[in-house]
Amino acid sequence: MGGRVQGVFYRATAARHARELQITGYAKNLPDGRVEVLACGSEAALEELTTRLWIGSSASKVTSVEVAAAPAADFPTDFITR
């Protein structure tokens, strides 16, 4: 995610939405100021999470959301923030 997404509870908001949608994975800050979200769940849940990631937290200003398939990996059993 790009835009003003660090220091505005974006990761916590993403985690709350992911847990509500029964999605596992993580949200972490990247050195360039973006936030990376890795999500694993049903197609419908992932589509809903993508919609919510565009909205972000009340203090964030999201200017971009990029979606890409991730290779199979050992996903966390919950949604965590790093």
CNS distance restraints for C-alpha pairs under 8 A (distance, minus, plus):
assign (resid   1 and name CA) (resid   5 and name CA) 7.35 0.50 0.50
assign (resid   1 and name CA) (resid  34 and name CA) 5.53 0.50 0.50
assign (resid   1 and name CA) (resid  35 and name CA) 5.27 0.50 0.50
assign (resid   1 and name CA) (resid  36 and name CA) 6.49 0.50 0.50
assign (resid   1 and name CA) (resid  37 and name CA) 7.99 0.50 0.50
assign (resid   1 and name CA) (resid  53 and name CA) 7.92 0.50 0.50
assign (resid   1 and name CA) (resid  62 and name CA) 6.77 0.50 0.50
assign (resid   1 and name CA) (resid  63 and name CA) 7.43 0.50 0.50
assign (resid   1 and name CA) (resid  64 and name CA) 5.45 0.50 0.50
assign (resid   1 and name CA) (resid  65 and name CA) 4.66 0.50 0.50
assign (resid   1 and name CA) (resid  66 and name CA) 6.66 0.50 0.50
assign (resid   2 and name CA) (resid  33 and name CA) 7.62 0.50 0.50
assign (resid   2 and name CA) (resid  34 and name CA) 5.07 0.50 0.50
assign (resid   2 and name CA) (resid  35 and name CA) 7.04 0.50 0.50
assign (resid   2 and name CA) (resid  62 and name CA) 5.88 0.50 0.50
assign (resid   2 and name CA) (resid  63 and name CA) 5.44 0.50 0.50
assign (resid   2 and name CA) (resid  64 and name CA) 4.91 0.50 0.50
assign (resid   2 and name CA) (resid  65 and name CA) 6.63 0.50 0.50
assign (resid   3 and name CA) (resid  34 and name CA) 7.09 0.50 0.50
assign (resid   3 and name CA) (resid  60 and name CA) 7.72 0.50 0.50
assign (resid   3 and name CA) (resid  61 and name CA) 5.61 0.50 0.50
assign (resid   3 and name CA) (resid  62 and name CA) 4.71 0.50 0.50
assign (resid   3 and name CA) (resid  63 and name CA) 4.82 0.50 0.50
assign (resid   3 and name CA) (resid  64 and name CA) 6.80 0.50 0.50
assign (resid   4 and name CA) (resid   8 and name CA) 7.72 0.50 0.50
assign (resid   4 and name CA) (resid  60 and name CA) 5.43 0.50 0.50
assign (resid   4 and name CA) (resid  61 and name CA) 4.94 0.50 0.50
assign (resid   4 and name CA) (resid  62 and name CA) 6.24 0.50 0.50
assign (resid   4 and name CA) (resid  63 and name CA) 7.97 0.50 0.50
assign (resid   5 and name CA) (resid   9 and name CA) 7.72 0.50 0.50
assign (resid   5 and name CA) (resid  10 and name CA) 5.59 0.50 0.50
assign (resid   5 and name CA) (resid  33 and name CA) 7.55 0.50 0.50
assign (resid   5 and name CA) (resid  34 and name CA) 6.67 0.50 0.50
assign (resid   5 and name CA) (resid  35 and name CA) 6.81 0.50 0.50
assign (resid   5 and name CA) (resid  56 and name CA) 7.85 0.50 0.50
assign (resid   5 and name CA) (resid  60 and name CA) 5.23 0.50 0.50
assign (resid   5 and name CA) (resid  61 and name CA) 6.46 0.50 0.50
assign (resid   5 and name CA) (resid  62 and name CA) 6.60 0.50 0.50
assign (resid   6 and name CA) (resid  10 and name CA) 6.54 0.50 0.50
assign (resid   6 and name CA) (resid  11 and name CA) 7.94 0.50 0.50
assign (resid   6 and name CA) (resid  29 and name CA) 7.15 0.50 0.50
assign (resid   6 and name CA) (resid  33 and name CA) 6.58 0.50 0.50
assign (resid   6 and name CA) (resid  34 and name CA) 7.23 0.50 0.50
assign (resid   6 and name CA) (resid  35 and name CA) 7.32 0.50 0.50
assign (resid   6 and name CA) (resid  60 and name CA) 7.84 0.50 0.50
assign (resid   8 and name CA) (resid  57 and name CA) 6.87 0.50 0.50
assign (resid   8 and name CA) (resid  58 and name CA) 7.91 0.50 0.50
assign (resid   8 and name CA) (resid  59 and name CA) 5.39 0.50 0.50
assign (resid   8 and name CA) (resid  60 and name CA) 5.66 0.50 0.50
assign (resid   9 and name CA) (resid  13 and name CA) 6.07 0.50 0.50
assign (resid   9 and name CA) (resid  57 and name CA) 6.24 0.50 0.50
assign (resid   9 and name CA) (resid  59 and name CA) 7.60 0.50 0.50
assign (resid   9 and name CA) (resid  60 and name CA) 7.78 0.50 0.50
assign (resid  10 and name CA) (resid  14 and name CA) 6.09 0.50 0.50
assign (resid  10 and name CA) (resid  56 and name CA) 5.88 0.50 0.50
assign (resid  10 and name CA) (resid  57 and name CA) 5.25 0.50 0.50
assign (resid  10 and name CA) (resid  60 and name CA) 6.59 0.50 0.50
assign (resid  11 and name CA) (resid  15 and name CA) 6.07 0.50 0.50
assign (resid  11 and name CA) (resid  27 and name CA) 5.63 0.50 0.50
assign (resid  11 and name CA) (resid  28 and name CA) 6.89 0.50 0.50
assign (resid  11 and name CA) (resid  35 and name CA) 7.54 0.50 0.50
assign (resid  11 and name CA) (resid  81 and name CA) 6.39 0.50 0.50
assign (resid  12 and name CA) (resid  16 and name CA) 6.18 0.50 0.50
assign (resid  12 and name CA) (resid  81 and name CA) 7.13 0.50 0.50
assign (resid  13 and name CA) (resid  17 and name CA) 6.28 0.50 0.50
assign (resid  13 and name CA) (resid  56 and name CA) 6.77 0.50 0.50
assign (resid  13 and name CA) (resid  57 and name CA) 5.82 0.50 0.50
assign (resid  14 and name CA) (resid  18 and name CA) 6.07 0.50 0.50
assign (resid  14 and name CA) (resid  27 and name CA) 7.15 0.50 0.50
assign (resid  14 and name CA) (resid  49 and name CA) 7.95 0.50 0.50
assign (resid  14 and name CA) (resid  52 and name CA) 7.78 0.50 0.50
assign (resid  14 and name CA) (resid  53 and name CA) 6.53 0.50 0.50
assign (resid  14 and name CA) (resid  56 and name CA) 7.13 0.50 0.50
assign (resid  15 and name CA) (resid  19 and name CA) 6.11 0.50 0.50
assign (resid  15 and name CA) (resid  26 and name CA) 7.40 0.50 0.50
assign (resid  15 and name CA) (resid  27 and name CA) 7.06 0.50 0.50
assign (resid  15 and name CA) (resid  79 and name CA) 5.97 0.50 0.50
assign (resid  15 and name CA) (resid  80 and name CA) 6.62 0.50 0.50
assign (resid  15 and name CA) (resid  81 and name CA) 6.97 0.50 0.50
assign (resid  16 and name CA) (resid  20 and name CA) 6.24 0.50 0.50
assign (resid  17 and name CA) (resid  21 and name CA) 6.25 0.50 0.50
assign (resid  17 and name CA) (resid  49 and name CA) 6.74 0.50 0.50
assign (resid  17 and name CA) (resid  52 and name CA) 7.40 0.50 0.50
assign (resid  18 and name CA) (resid  22 and name CA) 6.05 0.50 0.50
assign (resid  18 and name CA) (resid  23 and name CA) 4.89 0.50 0.50
assign (resid  18 and name CA) (resid  24 and name CA) 6.91 0.50 0.50
assign (resid  18 and name CA) (resid  39 and name CA) 7.86 0.50 0.50
assign (resid  18 and name CA) (resid  49 and name CA) 6.57 0.50 0.50
assign (resid  18 and name CA) (resid  79 and name CA) 6.65 0.50 0.50
assign (resid  19 and name CA) (resid  23 and name CA) 5.78 0.50 0.50
assign (resid  19 and name CA) (resid  24 and name CA) 7.33 0.50 0.50
assign (resid  19 and name CA) (resid  78 and name CA) 7.54 0.50 0.50
assign (resid  19 and name CA) (resid  79 and name CA) 6.43 0.50 0.50
assign (resid  21 and name CA) (resid  45 and name CA) 5.71 0.50 0.50
assign (resid  21 and name CA) (resid  49 and name CA) 7.52 0.50 0.50
assign (resid  22 and name CA) (resid  41 and name CA) 6.91 0.50 0.50
assign (resid  22 and name CA) (resid  45 and name CA) 7.61 0.50 0.50
assign (resid  23 and name CA) (resid  39 and name CA) 6.20 0.50 0.50
assign (resid  23 and name CA) (resid  40 and name CA) 5.52 0.50 0.50
assign (resid  23 and name CA) (resid  41 and name CA) 4.81 0.50 0.50
assign (resid  23 and name CA) (resid  42 and name CA) 7.78 0.50 0.50
assign (resid  23 and name CA) (resid  45 and name CA) 7.16 0.50 0.50
assign (resid  23 and name CA) (resid  46 and name CA) 7.57 0.50 0.50
assign (resid  23 and name CA) (resid  78 and name CA) 7.42 0.50 0.50
assign (resid  23 and name CA) (resid  79 and name CA) 6.74 0.50 0.50
assign (resid  24 and name CA) (resid  39 and name CA) 5.71 0.50 0.50
assign (resid  24 and name CA) (resid  40 and name CA) 5.22 0.50 0.50
assign (resid  24 and name CA) (resid  41 and name CA) 6.66 0.50 0.50
assign (resid  24 and name CA) (resid  75 and name CA) 6.87 0.50 0.50
assign (resid  24 and name CA) (resid  76 and name CA) 6.09 0.50 0.50
assign (resid  24 and name CA) (resid  77 and name CA) 5.89 0.50 0.50
assign (resid  24 and name CA) (resid  78 and name CA) 4.77 0.50 0.50
assign (resid  24 and name CA) (resid  79 and name CA) 4.51 0.50 0.50
assign (resid  24 and name CA) (resid  80 and name CA) 7.92 0.50 0.50
assign (resid  25 and name CA) (resid  37 and name CA) 7.40 0.50 0.50
assign (resid  25 and name CA) (resid  38 and name CA) 5.13 0.50 0.50
assign (resid  25 and name CA) (resid  39 and name CA) 4.61 0.50 0.50
assign (resid  25 and name CA) (resid  40 and name CA) 6.00 0.50 0.50
assign (resid  25 and name CA) (resid  75 and name CA) 5.79 0.50 0.50
assign (resid  25 and name CA) (resid  76 and name CA) 5.50 0.50 0.50
assign (resid  25 and name CA) (resid  77 and name CA) 7.48 0.50 0.50
assign (resid  25 and name CA) (resid  78 and name CA) 6.46 0.50 0.50
assign (resid  25 and name CA) (resid  79 and name CA) 4.68 0.50 0.50
assign (resid  25 and name CA) (resid  80 and name CA) 6.44 0.50 0.50
assign (resid  26 and name CA) (resid  36 and name CA) 7.99 0.50 0.50
assign (resid  26 and name CA) (resid  37 and name CA) 5.63 0.50 0.50
assign (resid  26 and name CA) (resid  38 and name CA) 5.29 0.50 0.50
assign (resid  26 and name CA) (resid  39 and name CA) 6.65 0.50 0.50
assign (resid  26 and name CA) (resid  76 and name CA) 7.69 0.50 0.50
assign (resid  26 and name CA) (resid  79 and name CA) 5.19 0.50 0.50
assign (resid  26 and name CA) (resid  80 and name CA) 4.65 0.50 0.50
assign (resid  26 and name CA) (resid  81 and name CA) 5.40 0.50 0.50
assign (resid  26 and name CA) (resid  82 and name CA) 7.18 0.50 0.50
assign (resid  27 and name CA) (resid  35 and name CA) 6.68 0.50 0.50
assign (resid  27 and name CA) (resid  36 and name CA) 5.57 0.50 0.50
assign (resid  27 and name CA) (resid  37 and name CA) 4.31 0.50 0.50
assign (resid  27 and name CA) (resid  38 and name CA) 6.50 0.50 0.50
assign (resid  27 and name CA) (resid  79 and name CA) 7.88 0.50 0.50
assign (resid  27 and name CA) (resid  80 and name CA) 6.54 0.50 0.50
assign (resid  27 and name CA) (resid  81 and name CA) 4.86 0.50 0.50
assign (resid  27 and name CA) (resid  82 and name CA) 6.34 0.50 0.50
assign (resid  28 and name CA) (resid  35 and name CA) 5.56 0.50 0.50
assign (resid  28 and name CA) (resid  36 and name CA) 5.35 0.50 0.50
assign (resid  28 and name CA) (resid  37 and name CA) 6.59 0.50 0.50
assign (resid  28 and name CA) (resid  81 and name CA) 5.72 0.50 0.50
assign (resid  28 and name CA) (resid  82 and name CA) 4.74 0.50 0.50
assign (resid  29 and name CA) (resid  33 and name CA) 6.71 0.50 0.50
assign (resid  29 and name CA) (resid  34 and name CA) 6.16 0.50 0.50
assign (resid  29 and name CA) (resid  35 and name CA) 4.54 0.50 0.50
assign (resid  29 and name CA) (resid  36 and name CA) 6.34 0.50 0.50
assign (resid  29 and name CA) (resid  82 and name CA) 7.15 0.50 0.50
assign (resid  30 and name CA) (resid  34 and name CA) 5.35 0.50 0.50
assign (resid  30 and name CA) (resid  35 and name CA) 5.60 0.50 0.50
assign (resid  30 and name CA) (resid  36 and name CA) 6.66 0.50 0.50
assign (resid  38 and name CA) (resid  70 and name CA) 7.91 0.50 0.50
assign (resid  39 and name CA) (resid  46 and name CA) 7.22 0.50 0.50
assign (resid  40 and name CA) (resid  46 and name CA) 7.42 0.50 0.50
assign (resid  40 and name CA) (resid  75 and name CA) 7.39 0.50 0.50
assign (resid  41 and name CA) (resid  45 and name CA) 6.21 0.50 0.50
assign (resid  41 and name CA) (resid  46 and name CA) 6.13 0.50 0.50
assign (resid  42 and name CA) (resid  46 and name CA) 6.15 0.50 0.50
assign (resid  43 and name CA) (resid  47 and name CA) 6.18 0.50 0.50
assign (resid  44 and name CA) (resid  48 and name CA) 6.28 0.50 0.50
assign (resid  45 and name CA) (resid  49 and name CA) 6.12 0.50 0.50
assign (resid  46 and name CA) (resid  50 and name CA) 6.13 0.50 0.50
assign (resid  47 and name CA) (resid  51 and name CA) 6.42 0.50 0.50
assign (resid  48 and name CA) (resid  52 and name CA) 6.31 0.50 0.50
assign (resid  49 and name CA) (resid  53 and name CA) 6.00 0.50 0.50
assign (resid  50 and name CA) (resid  54 and name CA) 6.49 0.50 0.50
assign (resid  50 and name CA) (resid  65 and name CA) 7.81 0.50 0.50
assign (resid  51 and name CA) (resid  55 and name CA) 6.88 0.50 0.50
assign (resid  52 and name CA) (resid  56 and name CA) 6.22 0.50 0.50
assign (resid  53 and name CA) (resid  65 and name CA) 7.45 0.50 0.50
assign (resid  54 and name CA) (resid  62 and name CA) 6.00 0.50 0.50
assign (resid  54 and name CA) (resid  63 and name CA) 7.92 0.50 0.50
assign (resid  54 and name CA) (resid  64 and name CA) 7.46 0.50 0.50
assign (resid  54 and name CA) (resid  65 and name CA) 6.57 0.50 0.50
assign (resid  55 and name CA) (resid  62 and name CA) 6.94 0.50 0.50
assign (resid  56 and name CA) (resid  60 and name CA) 5.93 0.50 0.50
assign (resid  56 and name CA) (resid  61 and name CA) 7.33 0.50 0.50
assign (resid  56 and name CA) (resid  62 and name CA) 6.71 0.50 0.50
assign (resid  76 and name CA) (resid  80 and name CA) 7.70 0.50 0.50
